[in-house]
């Protein structure tokens, strides 16, 4: 069974930066695509950035140029570096990973989320 645990959220002023981390723990699996999603109060969850196991990255238009996603496959960890934060970046940030287990179909696993609050 895979567990995803995020860290690094918090309160920051507009223009500031934060770094989120998410580590998958467990055994007997390989982590495929990983990504960060966010959900603002009263809004639907949206994709922020994704990265394949091979390192191909994609970003939402709203964060391109300000956020950087990266991963360490040896540590089953994905990072999100956020710069020039804006109040509209406020929300719960969730990590998602595609989990590949031999003999089973790929499954999406989600973390519980961390709160990022950007004050104006």
C-alpha positions in Angstrom: 0.0 0.0 0.0 1.3 3.4 -1.0 1.1 6.5 1.2 1.8 10.0 -0.1 2.9 12.6 2.5 3.2 16.3 1.6 5.1 18.9 3.5 6.2 22.5 3.1 2.9 24.4 3.1 2.4 27.6 5.1 1.7 31.3 5.2 3.7 33.6 2.9 3.4 37.2 1.7 2.7 37.9 -1.9 5.9 37.8 -3.9 7.4 35.2 -1.6 8.3 31.6 -2.2 7.6 28.1 -0.8 8.8 24.6 -1.6 6.5 21.7 -1.3 7.6 18.1 -1.1 5.8 14.8 -1.4 7.2 11.4 -0.7 5.6 8.1 -1.5 6.3 5.3 1.0 5.7 1.6 0.9 7.1 -1.2 -1.1 6.5 -3.3 -4.1 5.6 -0.6 -6.5 7.0 1.8 -9.1 5.9 5.4 -9.2 4.9 6.7 -12.6 3.7 10.2 -13.4 3.5 12.5 -10.4 1.8 15.9 -10.0 0.6 18.7 -7.9 -3.0 19.8 -7.8 -4.6 22.6 -5.8 -8.1 23.5 -4.6 -9.0 27.0 -3.6 -11.9 27.6 -1.3 -15.2 27.0 -3.1 -13.4 26.0 -6.3 -12.8 22.7 -8.0 -9.4 20.9 -7.8 -7.1 21.9 -10.7 -3.8 20.7 -12.0 -0.8 22.8 -11.2 2.1 20.8 -12.6 2.9 17.3 -13.6 6.1 15.4 -14.3 6.6 12.0 -15.9 9.1 9.4 -14.6 11.4 10.5 -17.4 11.2 14.1 -16.4 8.8 15.6 -18.9 7.1 18.6 -17.2 3.8 20.3 -17.8 2.4 23.4 -16.1 -0.9 25.2 -15.8 -0.8 28.5 -17.6 -1.4 30.3 -14.3 1.9 29.1 -12.8 4.2 28.7 -15.8 7.4 30.7 -15.2 6.8 31.0 -11.5 6.6 27.3 -10.3 9.1 24.5 -11.0 8.3 20.8 -10.6 11.0 18.2 -10.1 11.4 14.7 -8.8 13.9 12.3 -7.3 13.0 8.8 -8.5 15.4 7.1 -6.1 13.5 8.8 -3.2 10.0 8.5 -4.7 9.7 12.2 -4.1 8.3 15.1 -6.1 8.9 18.8 -5.4 7.2 22.0 -6.2 9.1 25.2 -6.0 6.8 28.2 -6.0 8.1 31.7 -6.6 6.5 35.1 -7.0 3.5 33.8 -5.1 0.2 35.6 -5.5 -2.9 35.6 -3.3 -4.7 33.6 -6.0 -2.2 30.8 -5.4 -3.9 30.2 -2.0 -5.4 26.8 -1.5 -4.9 23.2 -0.5 -2.1 21.6 -2.5 -2.3 17.9 -3.2 0.2 15.4 -4.5 -0.8 12.7 -6.9 1.2 9.7 -8.1 0.4 6.9 -10.5 1.3 3.7 -8.8 2.4 0.7 -10.8 2.3 -2.7 -9.1 3.1 -5.9 -10.9 0.0 -7.8 -11.8 -2.4 -4.9 -11.2 -3.7 -1.9 -13.2 -2.1 1.5 -12.6 -3.8 3.3 -9.7 -3.9 7.0 -8.7 -2.8 7.7 -5.2 -3.4 11.1 -3.5 -1.8 12.8 -0.5 -4.0 14.5 2.2 -2.8 17.9 1.1 -1.0 20.9 2.6 -2.4 24.4 2.9 -0.7 27.3 1.2 -1.8 30.8 2.1 -0.5 33.8 0.3 -1.4 37.1 2.0 -1.6 40.4 0.0 
